[in-house]
Amino acid sequence: QRGCLMVDLTYFAFAVPFAIAVYLVIVLGVVYTYCSTINKQNAEKNEHATTSDLLTSYFSGHSFESCYRSVAGQAGARTLLITRLLSFIYLFAISFLLREIIDPVPPLSFTSWNVDLLWLYFLGALVASAVGLYYDDCLSTLPFYNDRSSTFWSDCVNRLGYALQILFAVSGSSSFFVTVVAFTFLDPYFDFWNVSFHFVTSMSVLIELLMNNISVRWEHIALALTWSFLYLVFSWVIVRTGVLSHWPYFFLDTKSPTVFAWYTALLVLDSIFFVLFWLLNVLKEWVVRRAVSVDKFELLNSNFDVIDMTSEDEDIEDIDDGIPLRRLRTSS
């Protein structure tokens, strides 16, 4: 008996277009806001952005340096390479262990999707760190200020950098979203697999967020939402066609009218987690810029001590050329 006959699909025909409509409303709202912002900026410069310019701007990003440099300077960049290596090994290992040894089936859960996306990001980031540190001594300790021109790097390297910036935003925000949902609605227990697939993955993203030099862009919320929506479409297909005889998650079940509230809540909650992830990145950049500006200010306003050798002003002569000099007295 096919799985689709075993699942109650009472509201399926209504829930699908409803979820699509909610998704499109959010995404189109983000796209409209982004295009309006870019057009406004160009209008101030007496320029006009074409559709091609908008697409290029949306899917490009900062210089490749942001993908391998660290907010902690040279030592931080090298430490970042090590943490990326460890994160990749761990995430790839648990994904391989579960899929090939414990439960050898295709990835059917969003958790599996997200773990795969994360190890793919860390693999690319590891390559970026290796390439960047090979060509750059990373002596700069002023992050967000010293980006080398993108013309230094090949088109392939620049595209890798753009892809990593997008992957970090999407996989990073999704990892926190998955962790919170898992420990609240699904399985609020710290057992081995729950911690391995949820808590540890989020901690690896948090370490990456605190150390790397990548700027998360708010407009990429549309891509993060699309990633989650693709899984929603996937779940509809595998259940409706009978590949899976049950819903992967109870809140996707279409047997009750509450599914409309669940679908709306999931899409909105996913958007909120991206915004929170973006705000964490903004906060990090603000703290780093603040620390850098304070260091610059203190350096420019340093008071160099002058030794007070006497309490009275005296005329002395330079030993070499006999020129009378006035000894300075430090102010109290």
N, C-alpha and C positions, 0 to 999 in steps of 0.2 A: 504493500500500500504506500502510495506516494505521500511524502511528508506534508504536502500542501493540503491534503485532505484531512490531516490530523490536527491542523492548527485552525483555531477560530479566527476567520478573517472578516468578521462582521463589518468593521469600519475601515477595512483596508482601502476600498475604492475611494473613500472620502479623506482618509488620513494622508494618503500619498500626495494628492494635489495640494492639500492644506500645508503640509510640510514644505513642499516646493515653493509655495507662495510666501511663506514666512522667510525662507532662505533668500529668495529673490529680493524681498523688501529690504532686508538687512544689507545684502551685498550691493544692491543698486544705490542704497543710501550712502554707503561708504564710497562707492565709485563716484557718485555725484559730488560728494563733499571734497574728495580728492581733486577731481577735475576743476571744480570751482576755485579751490585754493591755488592750484598751479596757474590757472588762467588769470587770477587776480594778481599773482606775483609777476607774471609776464606783462600784464597790462601796465604795472608800475614801471616796467623797463621798456615800454613801448614795443613789446614783442608779442607774437601770436604763436601759440602752441598748437600744432596739428595733432590729429589722432595718433599718428605714428610717433610723434614726440612724447605724447602722454604715455603710450605703451612702453616706449624705451625707458622713460624715466621711472615708470612703475616697476619694471623688471630688472633695472640696473641697481646700482647702489654705491657704496663708498669704495675707496681705493682698496686694492688687495691687501694692503698693510693691516687693515682692520681685522682681517681673518687670522692673522698669526701673532700680531703684537698683543701685549698685555697692558693693563692699566698699572701694572707694577714694574714696568720697564724691562730691562734685559733679563734679569733673574726671573721675573714673572713670565716672560715669553718662553723661557726654557722649562719652567715648571708647568706651564700650560700644555706644552708638548707631552709631558709625562702624564698629566691627568687625562689628557685626551686619549693617550694610548691605553691607560688603565680602563677608562670608561668604554672604549671600543671593545677591548678584550672581554670585559664583564658582560656587556649587553649582547654581544655576538654569541658568547658562550651560553648564556641562559636561553637565548632564542634557539640556538642549535640544539642544546640539550633537551629542551621541551619538545621541539618539533620532530627531531630525528630519533630520539631515544625514548622519551617518556610517552609522548602522544604524537605519533608521526602522521599528522594531518595538516592540510593547508591552514594558514592563519585565518580563523573565523571570528576572532574577537578583536575589538578595537585596541585592546591592550597589546596584542601581538602586532597589530599594524603599527602602533606607536613605538614599540621597542625596535622594530625593524627600521623605522624612519630615523630613530635616534642613533642606532649603530651606523647607519649609512651616513648621517651627519658627522659623527665622530671620526669615521674613516676619512671622509673628505677633509675635515678640519685637521686631522693628523697629517695628511698629505700637504695641506697648506702650511702648517707649522714647519714641516721638514723643508719645503721649498723656500719659504720665507727666510728662515734662519740660515739657510745655506747662502743666500744672496745678500742678506742684511745682517750686520753685526748687532742690530737692535740696541744701539747705545742710547737712543732717545728715551728720556724719562718723562716726556711731556705728551701723553696720549691725547688723542682727539685734536692735535695741533700739527703734527708733522707727518702728513701723508705724502708719499712720493707720487709723482705724476703717474697716472694709469698707463701712459705711453711707454713706461719702462718695461711693463709686463706684456706678454703676448696676449692675443685675444682669447686663447684657450684658458690661460691663467686668470684673466679678468672674469671670464664667464664662470669659472669655478668659484671665484670670490663672490660673485653675485648670487650664485646658487646656494652657497653656504650661508649667506646672510638671510636668505628666504627660508632655508631649511631650519636654521636656528630659531627663527621667529615662530614657525609653524610647529615644529617638534617640541620646542621648549614650552610654549603655552599649552599645547595638548597634553604634555606629560603631567603638568600640575592639575589640569582638568581631570584627567584619568585618575590620578591619585586621590583627589578629593572625593570623586564619585565612588571609587572603589571602597574607600574607608568610611563612607557614610551610608550609601544606599545598598551596597553589595555585600561586603565582607569586612566589618570593622574589627578585624583581629590581626595581630601581628604574628602570623605564622610565616613559615619560610618562603613559600611562593608568593604570598601577598606582599611581603616586604621586598622580595627580590624583583618582582615585576612592577611594583608601584613606588614604594618609598625610596628605594635605592636609585631608581631611574630619575626621580625628581631631584634627589640630592646631587646626582651627577650633573644635571642641568643647572642647579643652583650654583655649584662650584664653577661651572663654565661661565655662567652669567656674571659672577663676581670678578672673574679673572680676565675674561676676554675683552677685546676692544671693538666688538661688533655693536652697531647701533640698531635697535629694533625700530622699525617704522610703523606707525599706527595704521597706515593704509593697507598694510599686509594682513589686517584682520580678515579681509575678504578671502585670502588664500587659506588662512587657518580654518575659517568656517567652511570653505569648500572641501578641505581635507576631511573634516568630520562628516559633512554631508555626503561625500562619496561613500563613506562606510555605511551611512543610513540607506543609501540606494542599494549598496551591496547586500545588506541584511534583507531588504525587501525581495531582492532577486533570489537569494538562496532559500528563503522560506517559501516564497510563492511558487518556485519551480520544484520544490520538494528535496533540494539538496540537503537541507537541514529540517528536521522534523519538529523543531521548537525554536522559539525566538532566542537569539544570543543573550539578550537582556530583557528582563521583565517589563521595563518601561517602553519597549518597542512594540509590545503586544497590542494588536488592533482589535481585540475582542471587547474592549470597553471604551466608552466615549471619553474616558480620562486620557486616552492616547493623544488627543489634541492638545491637552495641557502639557503632557509629557514632552511631546515634540517641540512645542514652543519653548518650554523651559530649557530643554537641552541646547537648542540653538542660541537662545539668549545667554544661558550660562556659559557656553563655550566662548561667546563674544566677550563676556565679562572677564573671563580668565585671561583672554588675550590682552585686554586693556590693562589688567593688573600686571601682567608680565611686562608689557610695554612701560608701565609706570615704574616698575622696579628698575628697568634699564635706564630710564630717564633719571631716576634718583641716583643711580650709580654714577652716571656721567656728570651729574651736578656736583656730587661729592668730590669726584676726581678733579673736575675743573676748579672747584673751590679750593682744593688743596694745592693745586698747581699755581693758581693766582695768588694765594697767600704766600707761598714760597717765593714767587717772583717779587711780590711787594716787600717782603722782609729782606730780600737780597738787595733791592734797590734803595731801601731805607736803612740799611745797616749803619750804625754809628761806630766808626773805627776809633778805638781808644788811643789817646795821645798821652804818653807818659808825662806826668807832672814832676819834673825834676827839681823844681824850686818853687817857692811860694812867691817869689818876686820875679818881675820881668828883667832879664839880663841880656846884654849884647854879647854874643859869642862869635867867634870867627871859624869859618870852615877850615878844617885842617889842611885841605888840599890847595885851595886858591885864596884863602885869606879874606873871603867876602863876609862882612858883618851880617849876622842873621839874628832875628829876634826869636828867642825861645818862647814857645806857646805854652800857655797855662790852661789846663782843662777847666771847663766851667763846672761849677758845683751844681 
